[in-house]
Amino acid sequence: MRLRHAGGGTVHLGYCTNVHPAEDLAGIIGQLDTYALPVREALGSDRLGLGLWLAAPVAAELAADPALRRRLRTELDARGLEVVTLNGFPYAAFQAPVVKKDVYHPDWTTEQRLTYTLDLARVLADLLPDDAVRGSISTLPLAWRQPWDTDRADASRRRLDQLAAGLAAVQRDTGREVRVGFEPEPGCVVESTGQAAALLSGMDTERLGICLDLAHLACAWEDPVAALDRLRAAGLPVVKVQVSAAVEAADPVGGAEALHRWVEPRFMHQTRGAGCAGGSDPADEAYAADDLDEALDRALPGPWRVHYHVPLHAPPEEPLGSTLPVLRAALRALYTGPTAGCDHLDVETYTWGVLPAARRPGTDAELAGGIAAELAFARDELVGLGLTPESTVNTGVTR
């Protein structure tokens, strides 16, 4: 979906396909019919944005073969779908039975991460709608925090320089601009906007910037206005926003029984108490756990925020809640000024398949319906801030 900001300019809104397991081209095209097309139809939109997740093998295959890229673009167009952003955080096997810390490998100290990201940039340049100003790719915030030393920091800086040079080459070859956003996340080298300002300032900000995940922002106990001010002061552009909400427990002791129902084996659910630093420094270990079961075992002081993306329109039942107030404050700060704070928005609830059983969709149709409801929620929030849905011309054939 596209919306027009009151100050001018198009804001692209879509959903991230890392919720789906497909990792080859046939599977990716299949999921367009199973999920994306029903979502678009449920929304009554003539064009739906997708934040595609392409695992490393299929990204390499597409990057090496212009004919395959044209085929994928044709398949998207035929269904009224468009792609302005890719999720380049997970490298592969993101919906495997156990992911946990594997999602942080390979990291930005490695050649593999650089190659994968530049493959994505080459693919995205050919998928971008003709009238799109630019494309974006989100990626991990350098690495998991351990191990990290001067040698690894120096290696990552070299990779970022190579990344900027590679993106410039893509633009020279294709005429399309693609930017990469590093996504602060709890437990990583860059957990907060303060760490982003300290560790990422000085990179090529014409092509590199920040992907601001609103659930992560909440889990770091950051104030959205202060966080955005911090990034602006550091000269770090927000190239992509992931519209997401996390689990919140005002009273973890009273809510322990409910919280136990959210413990699951696939993903990391970093948990942070309100005593964490909130933007500038690494999280205080007394208020931080790397997973929800650890937080429960250690009885961290509350209140808690848990890195567990929950459907925007369906927060957990009491005594738990979600971080929607942070999401709303961030969107208000981004979109009520004279210009839009970011032109790429991606709803990224990748956890539908691991929600507590009573909340988990049981069929493909139920999942598509849930995704559509989230997108409608996000659209309505933006309309409430003064953005206007754009009507686009669908030249494809809906099937």
C-alpha positions in Angstrom: 0.0 0.0 0.0 1.0 3.5 -0.6 0.2 6.6 1.4 0.8 10.3 0.7 2.3 12.4 3.4 0.8 15.8 3.9 4.2 17.4 3.2 4.5 15.5 -0.1 6.1 12.2 -0.9 5.0 8.6 -0.9 5.2 6.3 2.1 5.3 2.6 1.2 3.6 0.2 3.6 3.9 -3.6 3.3 4.4 -6.7 5.3 7.6 -8.8 5.7 7.5 -12.3 4.3 10.0 -13.7 6.8 6.9 -15.2 8.5 6.8 -17.7 5.6 9.3 -20.6 5.3 9.9 -20.7 1.5 13.6 -20.5 0.6 13.6 -21.3 -3.2 12.1 -19.4 -6.1 9.2 -21.8 -6.7 8.3 -21.6 -3.0 8.5 -17.8 -3.0 6.2 -17.6 -6.0 3.8 -20.1 -4.4 3.5 -18.0 -1.2 2.4 -15.0 -3.3 -0.8 -16.9 -4.2 -1.2 -18.5 -0.7 -0.8 -15.4 1.3 0.1 -12.1 -0.4 -2.7 -12.1 -2.9 -5.4 -13.0 -0.3 -4.0 -10.3 1.9 -4.3 -7.7 -0.9 -7.8 -8.7 -1.7 -8.9 -8.6 2.0 -7.6 -5.1 2.2 -9.4 -4.0 -1.0 -6.1 -2.6 -2.3 -5.1 -2.5 -5.9 -1.4 -2.9 -4.9 0.2 -4.4 -1.9 3.8 -3.9 -0.7 5.9 -6.9 0.3 9.1 -6.8 2.3 10.5 -9.9 0.7 12.8 -12.2 2.7 15.1 -14.1 0.3 17.4 -16.7 1.9 21.1 -16.5 0.8 21.0 -19.3 -1.8 18.0 -17.9 -3.7 19.4 -14.4 -3.4 22.6 -15.6 -5.1 20.6 -17.5 -7.8 18.6 -14.4 -8.6 21.6 -12.0 -8.5 23.4 -14.2 -11.0 20.5 -14.5 -13.5 18.7 -11.5 -15.0 16.1 -13.7 -16.5 15.1 -15.1 -13.1 14.8 -11.5 -11.7 12.6 -10.6 -14.6 10.4 -13.7 -13.9 10.0 -12.7 -10.3 9.2 -9.1 -11.2 6.6 -10.4 -13.7 5.0 -12.7 -11.1 4.8 -9.8 -8.6 3.2 -7.4 -11.2 0.7 -10.0 -12.2 -0.7 -10.2 -8.7 -0.7 -6.5 -7.9 2.3 -6.7 -5.6 5.4 -4.5 -5.3 8.7 -4.6 -3.5 10.7 -1.6 -2.3 12.4 -3.3 0.6 14.0 -6.6 1.5 14.7 -8.1 4.9 18.4 -9.1 4.8 18.7 -9.9 8.5 18.1 -13.7 8.5 20.7 -15.5 6.2 18.8 -18.8 5.9 16.5 -21.2 7.7 14.6 -18.5 9.6 11.5 -20.7 10.2 13.6 -23.8 11.2 12.4 -25.6 14.3 15.2 -23.9 16.3 16.8 -20.5 15.2 17.9 -18.7 18.4 21.4 -17.2 18.0 21.9 -18.8 14.5 20.1 -15.7 13.1 23.1 -13.6 13.9 25.4 -15.6 11.7 27.2 -14.9 9.5 27.7 -11.4 10.9 29.3 -8.2 9.5 32.8 -9.4 10.2 32.5 -12.0 7.4 32.6 -12.0 3.6 29.4 -14.1 3.5 27.3 -11.3 5.0 28.7 -8.7 2.6 28.2 -11.0 -0.5 24.6 -11.8 0.6 23.7 -8.2 1.1 25.1 -7.1 -2.2 23.2 -10.0 -3.9 20.0 -8.6 -2.4 20.8 -5.1 -3.6 21.3 -6.4 -7.2 18.0 -8.2 -7.0 16.1 -5.3 -5.5 17.3 -2.9 -8.1 15.4 -5.0 -10.7 12.3 -5.5 -8.5 11.7 -1.8 -7.7 8.7 -0.3 -9.2 9.6 2.2 -12.0 8.3 5.1 -10.0 10.0 4.2 -6.6 12.5 6.7 -5.4 14.8 4.1 -3.9 15.0 0.6 -2.3 16.0 -0.4 1.2 17.5 -3.5 2.9 17.5 -4.2 6.6 20.3 -6.1 8.2 21.7 -7.2 11.6 23.4 -4.6 13.8 26.9 -5.9 13.1 26.8 -9.0 15.3 25.8 -10.6 18.6 27.6 -8.8 21.4 29.9 -11.7 22.3 32.6 -12.2 21.2 33.4 -8.7 20.2 36.9 -7.1 20.3 38.9 -4.5 18.4 39.8 -7.0 15.6 36.2 -7.9 15.0 35.2 -4.2 15.1 37.9 -3.3 12.6 36.8 -6.2 10.3 33.2 -5.0 10.4 34.1 -1.5 9.5 36.0 -2.7 6.5 32.9 -4.7 5.4 30.8 -1.6 5.8 33.1 0.4 3.6 33.0 -2.4 1.0 29.2 -2.5 1.3 28.9 1.2 0.5 31.2 0.8 -2.5 29.2 -2.1 -3.7 25.9 -0.2 -3.4 27.4 2.6 -5.4 28.4 0.1 -8.1 24.8 -1.2 -8.2 23.5 2.3 -8.6 26.0 3.0 -11.5 25.0 -0.3 -13.2 21.2 0.0 -12.8 20.4 3.6 -12.1 18.6 2.6 -8.9 19.5 3.6 -5.4 19.5 1.0 -2.7 20.2 1.8 0.9 21.0 -0.6 3.8 19.7 -0.1 7.4 21.3 -1.6 10.4 18.7 -2.7 12.9 19.4 -2.2 16.6 18.3 -5.3 18.5 18.6 -6.3 22.2 21.7 -8.4 22.9 23.6 -7.3 19.8 26.7 -5.1 19.4 24.3 -2.3 18.5 21.3 -2.6 20.9 20.1 1.0 21.1 20.2 4.2 19.2 22.9 5.5 21.5 25.1 2.6 20.6 24.2 3.2 16.9 25.4 6.8 17.3 28.6 5.7 18.9 29.5 2.8 16.7 28.0 3.6 13.3 28.7 7.3 12.9 31.3 7.9 10.2 30.0 5.3 7.8 28.8 6.3 4.4 25.4 7.7 5.4 24.4 8.4 1.8 23.9 4.6 1.4 23.9 3.3 4.9 21.7 4.1 7.9 19.3 2.6 10.5 16.4 0.3 10.3 14.3 1.2 13.3 12.3 -1.7 14.6 9.7 -0.3 17.0 9.5 -3.5 19.1 13.3 -3.4 19.6 13.1 0.3 20.4 10.5 -0.5 23.1 12.5 -3.4 24.5 15.5 -1.1 25.0 13.2 1.2 27.0 14.0 4.1 24.6 11.8 7.2 24.3 11.0 7.4 20.6 11.4 11.2 20.3 14.8 11.1 22.1 15.9 8.1 20.0 15.1 9.9 16.7 16.8 13.1 18.0 19.8 11.0 18.9 20.0 9.5 15.4 19.6 12.9 13.7 22.3 14.4 15.8 24.6 11.6 14.8 23.8 12.1 11.1 22.3 8.6 10.8 19.3 8.4 8.5 16.3 6.1 9.2 16.1 4.2 5.9 13.4 1.8 7.0 10.9 1.3 9.9 9.6 -2.0 11.0 6.2 -1.5 12.5 6.1 -4.0 15.4 5.1 -4.4 19.0 6.5 -6.4 21.8 5.1 -8.2 24.8 5.0 -6.1 28.0 4.5 -7.3 31.6 3.8 -4.5 34.1 4.0 -7.1 36.9 6.2 -10.1 35.9 5.6 -11.8 39.2 1.8 -11.6 39.0 2.0 -12.4 35.3 4.4 -15.3 35.5 1.9 -18.0 34.7 0.8 -16.1 31.5 4.5 -15.4 30.6 5.3 -19.1 30.8 2.8 -19.7 28.0 5.0 -17.4 25.7 8.2 -19.4 26.2 9.0 -21.3 23.0 12.0 -22.9 21.4 12.4 -21.3 18.0 13.3 -17.6 18.4 15.3 -15.5 20.9 13.0 -13.5 23.2 15.4 -11.1 24.9 13.8 -9.6 28.0 14.6 -6.2 29.4 13.5 -4.6 32.7 12.8 -0.9 33.0 16.1 -0.4 34.8 18.0 -0.8 31.5 20.0 2.1 30.1 17.3 3.2 27.7 19.3 4.4 24.7 23.0 5.1 25.4 24.8 2.2 27.0 24.8 -1.6 26.9 21.8 -2.9 28.9 22.5 -3.4 32.7 22.9 -7.1 33.1 20.8 -7.0 36.4 17.8 -6.1 34.2 18.6 -8.1 31.1 18.2 -11.7 30.0 18.9 -13.2 26.6 15.6 -15.2 26.6 12.3 -15.3 28.3 12.8 -18.5 30.2 16.1 -17.1 31.6 14.3 -14.0 32.7 11.6 -16.1 34.5 14.3 -18.2 36.2 16.2 -15.2 37.3 13.1 -13.2 38.4 14.4 -10.0 36.8 13.0 -6.8 38.4 10.0 -5.6 36.5 8.3 -4.2 34.6 9.5 -6.2 31.5 9.4 -5.8 27.8 10.0 -9.0 25.9 11.4 -9.2 22.3 8.4 -11.2 21.1 6.6 -9.6 18.1 2.9 -9.7 18.7 0.1 -9.0 16.1 -0.5 -5.2 16.1 -4.3 -5.5 16.3 -4.4 -8.3 18.9 -2.2 -7.6 21.9 -1.9 -10.3 24.6 -4.6 -10.8 27.1 -4.3 -9.3 30.6 -2.2 -9.4 32.8 0.1 -8.9 29.8 0.0 -6.2 27.2 2.0 -4.8 24.3 4.2 -1.9 23.5 1.7 -0.2 21.2 2.1 3.2 23.0 5.8 3.2 21.9 4.8 2.3 18.4 2.2 5.1 18.3 4.6 7.6 19.8 7.3 6.7 17.2 4.9 7.0 14.3 3.7 10.3 15.6 7.3 11.6 15.8 8.1 10.3 12.3 5.0 11.5 10.4 3.5 14.6 12.0 6.4 16.9 10.9 6.7 18.8 7.6 8.2 15.8 5.9 7.9 12.1 6.3 10.5 10.7 8.6 10.9 7.5 6.5 9.4 6.3 3.3 9.6 2.6 3.9 7.4 0.9 6.5 7.3 -2.9 7.0 4.9 -4.7 9.4 7.2 -7.5 10.7 5.4 -10.0 12.9 7.4 -13.1 12.0 6.2 -15.0 15.1 2.7 -16.0 14.1 3.7 -19.7 14.0 5.0 -19.7 17.6 2.3 -17.7 19.3 0.6 -19.5 22.3 -1.6 -22.2 20.9 -4.9 -20.4 21.5 -3.7 -17.3 19.5 -1.9 -19.2 16.6 -3.5 -19.3 13.2 -4.5 -22.8 12.3 -4.7 -22.5 8.5 -3.1 -20.5 5.7 -6.3 -18.5 5.3 -6.3 -17.6 9.0 -2.7 -16.4 8.7 -3.5 -14.3 5.6 -6.4 -12.8 7.5 -4.3 -11.9 10.5 -1.6 -10.3 8.3 -4.4 -8.3 6.5 -5.7 -7.2 9.9 -2.3 -6.0 11.0 -1.8 -4.0 7.8 -5.2 -2.4 8.1 -4.3 -1.5 11.7 -1.0 0.1 10.6 -2.7 1.9 7.7 -5.4 3.3 10.0 -2.8 4.6 12.5 -1.0 6.4 9.6 -4.3 7.8 8.3 -5.0 9.1 11.8 -1.7 11.0 11.6 -2.8 12.8 8.4 -1.5 10.5 5.7 -3.8 9.7 2.8 -4.0 6.3 1.0 -2.9 6.6 -2.6 -4.7 5.0 -5.5 -2.3 3.2 -7.8 -3.0 1.7 -11.2 -2.7 -2.0 -11.3 -1.6 -3.1 -14.7 -1.2 -6.7 -13.8 -3.7 -9.5 -14.1 -5.2 -10.6 -10.7 -5.6 -14.3 -10.4 
